[in-house]
Amino acid sequence: MVSAADRAEEPAPRTAPAPSAMRTSVWLTERPASRTRRSEGSPAGLDRDRITAATVRLLDAEGLAKFSMRRLAAELDVTAMSLYWYVDTKDDLLELALDSVHGEIAAPREDAAWPDRLRELAAAYRALLVRHVWASSLVGSFLNIGPHSLLFTRAVQDVIRATGLPLHRQTGALSAVFQFVYGFGTIEGDLRRRSAAAGVSQDEYFQQAMTAYRSEPSLKPVVDVSQGLMDARGGDTVEEMRERDFAFALDLLIAGIETIRDR
């Protein structure tokens, strides 16, 4: 995947994991045939796709912190043990859910110029991170080698290849664009979530934050400079300001790629 693994914080020192904890991905684990068939007495219609869809719904509604096998089993009206016929761990479910939502990213138009294809992919990735706030914290936790994640990776690599950059510069361009989108979408999703939790609109939340910011005398030098930036930024709503910033930032990145390519 266009990995956001670079964002992961340095893990705290810990003891070496047990051998059973060394499994790297649900996509690299072969399950015994006896575990892939529905067990006697297991609910009819229960399968990985249904379990994964329910996992995504729960994560969207309640967030990552509240997710558990028991909560998922209750949502599906089954026993928690019946889930283990289809997955080995909760991490399996999270990895499956993460790949599933990557299936929402449509392939860019094949006949479009590479800057337009890049904008389409960037917008789709940003929308995914905003729609599924929990996804951003999982991106760096897994290998992201599921079928939908790999399709996204391939689409991104195709676009970066089409820029005409030398091969040894393409990973840097990929990181510049999609690490930016990752950060932008993550912060946007968090703001939406916090506004909703506070029971106010994003504009109301923003105004409350700015009022608190301006009321602190020690921050006046920063506030004065920031006010000029905000006035020049334009836009009457948080949504308008955000769209202008995102579009211009992408334009800057595309212009930078073209400049480096033409040197």
Wavefront OBJ file of the C-alpha trace (Angstrom):
o trace
v 0.000 0.000 0.000
v 1.046 3.586 -0.312
v 2.139 3.048 3.148
v 1.608 5.384 6.026
v 3.939 3.158 8.011
v 6.408 6.057 8.214
v 4.005 7.784 10.580
v 4.099 5.005 13.184
v 5.716 6.082 16.407
v 8.767 4.239 17.669
v 7.415 1.296 19.693
v 8.265 1.078 23.348
v 10.899 -1.552 24.252
v 9.334 -4.941 24.798
v 10.272 -8.549 25.120
v 10.449 -10.767 22.052
v 7.004 -12.035 21.015
v 6.119 -15.674 21.356
v 6.439 -17.737 18.151
v 2.641 -17.779 17.759
v 2.664 -13.977 17.586
v 5.002 -13.889 14.582
v 2.280 -14.368 11.953
v 2.567 -11.399 9.615
v -0.733 -11.255 7.746
v -4.107 -12.911 7.433
v -3.340 -13.131 3.706
v -0.247 -15.241 4.334
v -1.867 -17.692 6.732
v -3.228 -20.950 5.388
v -6.191 -22.188 7.383
v -6.790 -25.927 7.709
v -9.612 -27.205 5.513
v -11.544 -28.204 8.612
v -11.527 -24.558 9.732
v -12.767 -23.161 6.441
v -15.998 -25.158 6.472
v -18.966 -24.114 8.536
v -19.068 -26.149 11.730
v -22.072 -28.226 12.705
v -24.490 -25.930 14.480
v -22.749 -22.776 13.239
v -25.238 -20.120 12.031
v -26.244 -20.475 8.395
v -25.065 -17.659 6.144
v -22.108 -16.759 8.325
v -18.943 -16.291 6.283
v -15.901 -14.060 6.120
v -17.560 -11.482 3.889
v -20.508 -11.067 6.239
v -18.207 -10.925 9.261
v -15.967 -8.368 7.565
v -18.906 -6.160 6.572
v -20.201 -6.218 10.147
v -16.729 -5.346 11.412
v -16.597 -2.277 9.167
v -20.058 -1.173 10.332
v -19.088 -1.483 13.985
v -15.784 0.322 13.521
v -17.546 3.159 11.707
v -20.229 3.440 14.389
v -18.241 2.892 17.582
v -14.561 3.256 16.778
v -11.534 1.059 17.195
v -11.285 1.283 20.983
v -14.715 -0.293 21.566
v -14.357 -3.058 19.011
v -14.173 -6.624 20.316
v -15.027 -10.159 19.215
v -17.844 -10.238 21.744
v -19.319 -7.003 20.439
v -19.091 -8.279 16.867
v -20.714 -11.590 17.800
v -23.596 -9.702 19.404
v -24.017 -7.614 16.263
v -24.235 -10.782 14.174
v -26.364 -12.579 16.777
v -23.909 -15.473 17.034
v -21.545 -16.768 19.692
v -18.041 -15.348 19.829
v -16.628 -18.848 19.384
v -18.388 -19.255 16.029
v -16.303 -16.363 14.637
v -13.125 -18.327 15.196
v -14.098 -20.779 12.470
v -13.413 -17.967 10.008
v -10.604 -15.933 11.620
v -7.919 -16.698 14.165
v -7.685 -13.343 15.956
v -9.207 -9.898 16.237
v -6.258 -8.598 14.227
v -7.386 -10.816 11.356
v -10.722 -9.025 11.372
v -9.125 -5.592 11.475
v -6.848 -6.481 8.573
v -9.775 -7.810 6.565
v -11.821 -4.685 7.330
v -8.971 -2.389 6.303
v -8.576 -4.146 2.971
v -12.343 -4.165 2.458
v -12.681 -0.378 2.645
v -9.847 0.032 0.153
v -12.236 -1.561 -2.298
v -14.181 1.725 -2.210
v -11.391 3.458 -4.132
v -12.326 3.486 -7.792
v -9.650 3.102 -10.438
v -8.777 6.421 -12.106
v -9.705 7.050 -15.726
v -7.209 5.293 -17.969
v -7.431 7.941 -20.696
v -6.795 10.888 -18.360
v -3.475 12.724 -18.049
v -1.389 11.623 -15.079
v -2.018 14.805 -12.996
v -5.765 14.235 -13.240
v -5.404 10.555 -12.376
v -3.231 11.503 -9.418
v -5.842 13.974 -8.196
v -8.583 11.328 -8.516
v -6.629 8.789 -6.460
v -5.631 11.382 -3.883
v -9.231 12.536 -3.467
v -10.493 8.960 -3.164
v -7.872 8.051 -0.552
v -8.640 11.181 1.431
v -12.376 10.386 1.324
v -11.699 6.861 2.593
v -9.731 8.171 5.585
v -12.485 10.625 6.441
v -15.301 8.113 5.988
v -13.553 5.420 8.030
v -11.687 7.333 10.742
v -10.350 4.123 12.314
v -8.516 3.132 9.122
v -5.669 5.640 9.472
v -4.437 4.097 12.726
v -4.359 0.631 11.138
v -2.530 1.453 7.910
v 0.900 1.167 9.530
v -0.053 -1.945 11.503
v -0.418 -4.421 8.653
v 1.369 -5.356 5.427
v -1.579 -4.143 3.340
v -1.308 -6.964 0.826
v -4.991 -7.817 0.517
v -6.567 -7.751 -2.959
v -8.107 -4.280 -2.672
v -5.011 -2.731 -1.125
v -2.850 -4.183 -3.878
v -5.145 -2.760 -6.577
v -4.773 0.666 -4.989
v -1.000 0.253 -4.758
v -0.815 -0.729 -8.408
v -2.957 2.238 -9.492
v -0.727 4.624 -7.555
v 2.455 3.104 -8.953
v 1.059 3.335 -12.490
v 0.344 7.031 -12.062
v 3.732 7.808 -10.535
v 5.405 5.860 -13.337
v 3.496 7.959 -15.865
v 5.005 11.174 -14.458
v 8.232 10.449 -16.318
v 10.348 10.769 -13.172
v 13.502 8.643 -13.066
v 12.909 5.324 -11.361
v 14.980 6.229 -8.302
v 12.822 9.355 -7.736
v 9.421 7.700 -7.996
v 9.184 6.426 -4.419
v 9.940 9.906 -3.131
v 7.165 11.377 -5.263
v 4.785 8.675 -4.119
v 5.598 9.435 -0.475
v 5.294 13.198 -0.948
v 1.790 12.932 -2.370
v 0.255 10.123 -0.380
v 1.852 10.845 2.975
v 0.410 14.340 2.574
v -3.022 12.914 1.718
v -2.782 10.512 4.647
v -2.056 13.317 7.105
v -4.660 15.648 5.627
v -7.385 12.990 5.617
v -6.542 11.783 9.119
v -6.786 15.257 10.627
v -9.958 16.001 8.684
v -11.556 12.778 9.897
v -10.561 13.503 13.490
v -12.072 16.993 13.325
v -15.327 15.621 11.963
v -15.412 12.977 14.697
v -14.665 15.448 17.490
v -17.244 17.932 16.219
v -19.899 15.218 16.083
v -18.970 14.005 19.584
v -19.335 17.572 20.872
v -22.736 17.907 19.184
v -21.719 20.914 17.091
v -20.962 21.551 13.437
v -17.390 21.772 12.201
v -17.792 25.526 11.770
v -19.029 25.923 15.353
v -16.213 23.755 16.650
v -13.685 25.808 14.683
v -15.074 29.109 15.958
v -15.016 27.899 19.562
v -11.397 26.819 19.151
v -10.406 30.158 17.581
v -12.181 32.102 20.331
v -10.270 30.190 22.991
v -7.063 30.702 21.012
v -7.526 34.470 20.753
v -8.469 34.891 24.405
v -5.005 33.885 25.620
v -2.814 37.055 25.856
v 0.462 35.141 25.592
v -0.560 33.888 22.156
v -1.225 37.358 20.705
v 1.928 37.511 18.491
v 1.015 34.194 16.897
v -2.677 35.104 16.668
v -1.913 38.339 14.825
v 0.119 36.542 12.168
v -2.388 33.690 11.940
v -5.276 36.106 11.413
v -3.601 37.500 8.338
v -3.123 34.017 6.976
v -6.732 33.101 7.659
v -8.034 36.253 5.974
v -5.919 35.618 2.878
v -6.901 31.962 2.812
v -10.476 32.746 1.848
v -13.571 30.641 2.296
v -16.566 31.180 4.560
v -16.736 27.676 6.000
v -14.314 25.044 7.256
v -15.271 22.892 4.273
v -14.432 25.666 1.774
v -11.109 26.451 3.443
v -10.201 22.777 3.551
v -11.029 22.201 -0.126
v -8.954 25.195 -1.214
v -5.964 24.065 0.844
v -6.151 20.475 -0.386
v -6.438 21.428 -4.048
v -3.593 23.957 -3.869
v -1.324 21.601 -1.946
v -1.835 18.954 -4.629
v -1.103 21.532 -7.321
v 2.175 22.356 -5.556
v 3.171 18.706 -5.385
v 2.319 18.117 -9.044
v 4.259 21.229 -10.076
v 7.222 19.992 -8.034
v 7.118 16.601 -9.758
v 7.028 18.277 -13.175
v 9.930 20.563 -12.261
v 12.137 17.729 -11.051
v 11.241 15.623 -14.082
v 12.172 18.399 -16.509
v 15.553 19.115 -15.019
l 1 2 3 4 5 6 7 8 9 10 11 12 13 14 15 16 17 18 19 20 21 22 23 24 25 26 27 28 29 30 31 32 33 34 35 36 37 38 39 40 41 42 43 44 45 46 47 48 49 50 51 52 53 54 55 56 57 58 59 60 61 62 63 64 65 66 67 68 69 70 71 72 73 74 75 76 77 78 79 80 81 82 83 84 85 86 87 88 89 90 91 92 93 94 95 96 97 98 99 100 101 102 103 104 105 106 107 108 109 110 111 112 113 114 115 116 117 118 119 120 121 122 123 124 125 126 127 128 129 130 131 132 133 134 135 136 137 138 139 140 141 142 143 144 145 146 147 148 149 150 151 152 153 154 155 156 157 158 159 160 161 162 163 164 165 166 167 168 169 170 171 172 173 174 175 176 177 178 179 180 181 182 183 184 185 186 187 188 189 190 191 192 193 194 195 196 197 198 199 200 201 202 203 204 205 206 207 208 209 210 211 212 213 214 215 216 217 218 219 220 221 222 223 224 225 226 227 228 229 230 231 232 233 234 235 236 237 238 239 240 241 242 243 244 245 246 247 248 249 250 251 252 253 254 255 256 257 258 259 260 261 262 263
